[in-house]
Amino acid sequence: MEGILTLHDLRLTCVLGVYPHEREHEQTVEVTLSFCLAVPEQDELSQTLDYDHIATLCQHVAHHGQFQLIESLARAIYLTLLDHYKLEKLRVKVRKLQVPKRASAVSFEVGQ
């Protein structure tokens, strides 16, 4: 039996953007991760994913990448998680909150 585990709105800080004013300071982005997993047979952390470790990996990628595009940040998080965990399906959504005044956010999703 499979299920979907979703970690909603993980807040990460990073340098992200094309324009010089965006690259002067770190900004906060929100990342939502969805994992397709086997339903654990036992009530033990070893049977599933450790959210704290996932959050730490994602923050490491975001902080050290200094990305211009949210697409690149999403891809880097996606590839890092696939490298660390045996996942058949993973979806990564990145929301950039500091965008033009006429929009509340911009987002990009990668994965299946």
VEXDREN-2710 file (C-alpha; in Angstrom, 1 decimal):
% VEXDREN-2710
k/r/px/py/pz
1/MET/0.0/0.0/0.0
2/GLU/1.3/3.5/-0.9
3/GLY/0.5/7.0/0.3
4/ILE/1.6/10.5/-0.3
5/LEU/3.6/12.3/2.4
6/THR/3.6/16.1/1.9
7/LEU/5.8/18.6/3.7
8/HIS/4.1/22.0/3.2
9/ASP/5.6/25.4/3.0
10/LEU/9.1/24.6/4.3
11/ARG/10.7/28.1/4.7
12/LEU/14.2/28.3/3.3
13/THR/16.6/31.3/2.9
14/CYS/18.7/31.8/-0.1
15/VAL/20.0/34.2/-2.7
16/LEU/17.6/34.0/-5.6
17/GLY/16.9/36.2/-8.5
18/VAL/18.3/37.7/-11.7
19/TYR/18.3/41.4/-10.8
20/PRO/21.1/43.0/-8.7
21/HIS/18.7/44.1/-6.0
22/GLU/17.5/40.5/-5.5
23/ARG/21.0/39.2/-5.1
24/GLU/22.1/41.7/-2.3
25/HIS/20.3/39.8/0.5
26/GLU/18.9/36.4/1.2
27/GLN/15.2/36.0/0.8
28/THR/12.7/33.5/2.1
29/VAL/11.2/30.9/-0.3
30/GLU/8.6/28.3/0.5
31/VAL/9.1/24.7/-0.6
32/THR/6.4/22.0/-0.7
33/LEU/7.6/18.5/-1.1
34/SER/5.4/15.5/-1.9
35/PHE/6.7/11.9/-1.6
36/CYS/5.1/8.7/-2.7
37/LEU/5.9/6.1/0.0
38/ALA/5.0/2.7/1.1
39/VAL/2.7/3.0/4.2
40/PRO/4.9/2.0/7.2
41/GLU/4.2/-1.4/8.7
42/GLN/5.5/-0.3/12.1
43/ASP/5.2/2.9/14.0
44/GLU/8.9/3.8/13.8
45/LEU/10.8/6.7/12.2
46/SER/13.1/4.2/10.4
47/GLN/10.0/3.1/8.4
48/THR/9.5/6.5/6.8
49/LEU/11.3/9.8/6.0
50/ASP/12.8/12.1/8.6
51/TYR/11.3/15.6/8.0
52/ASP/14.1/17.3/10.0
53/HIS/16.8/15.7/7.8
54/ILE/14.9/16.6/4.6
55/ALA/14.6/20.2/5.8
56/THR/18.3/20.4/6.6
57/LEU/19.2/19.0/3.1
58/CYS/16.9/21.5/1.4
59/GLN/18.3/24.5/3.4
60/HIS/21.9/23.4/2.5
61/VAL/21.0/23.3/-1.2
62/ALA/19.2/26.6/-1.1
63/HIS/21.9/28.4/1.0
64/HIS/24.9/27.3/-1.0
65/GLY/23.4/27.5/-4.5
66/GLN/22.9/31.3/-5.0
67/PHE/20.4/30.6/-7.8
68/GLN/19.1/33.0/-10.4
69/LEU/15.9/31.0/-11.3
70/ILE/13.4/29.3/-9.1
71/GLU/13.4/26.5/-11.7
72/SER/17.1/25.9/-10.9
73/LEU/16.5/25.8/-7.2
74/ALA/13.6/23.4/-7.6
75/ARG/15.7/21.1/-9.8
76/ALA/18.7/21.2/-7.3
77/ILE/16.4/20.2/-4.4
78/TYR/14.8/17.5/-6.5
79/LEU/18.1/15.9/-7.5
80/THR/19.5/16.2/-4.0
81/LEU/16.5/14.4/-2.5
82/LEU/16.6/11.7/-5.2
83/ASP/20.3/11.2/-4.5
84/HIS/19.8/10.8/-0.7
85/TYR/16.6/8.7/-0.7
86/LYS/15.3/5.8/-2.7
87/LEU/12.2/7.5/-4.1
88/GLU/10.0/6.4/-7.0
89/LYS/7.9/9.6/-7.1
90/LEU/8.8/13.1/-5.8
91/ARG/7.3/16.5/-6.5
92/VAL/9.1/19.8/-5.5
93/LYS/7.3/23.1/-5.6
94/VAL/9.2/26.3/-4.9
95/ARG/7.3/29.6/-4.2
96/LYS/9.2/32.9/-4.4
97/LEU/7.5/35.5/-2.3
98/GLN/9.4/38.6/-3.3
99/VAL/8.0/39.3/-6.7
100/PRO/6.5/42.3/-8.6
101/LYS/3.8/44.1/-6.7
102/ARG/1.0/42.9/-8.9
103/ALA/1.6/39.2/-7.8
104/SER/1.6/37.6/-4.4
105/ALA/4.1/34.9/-5.4
106/VAL/5.6/33.0/-8.3
107/SER/6.0/29.2/-8.2
108/PHE/7.6/26.3/-10.1
109/GLU/7.0/22.6/-9.7
110/VAL/9.2/19.8/-10.9
111/GLY/8.8/16.0/-10.5
112/GLN/6.1/13.4/-10.8
END
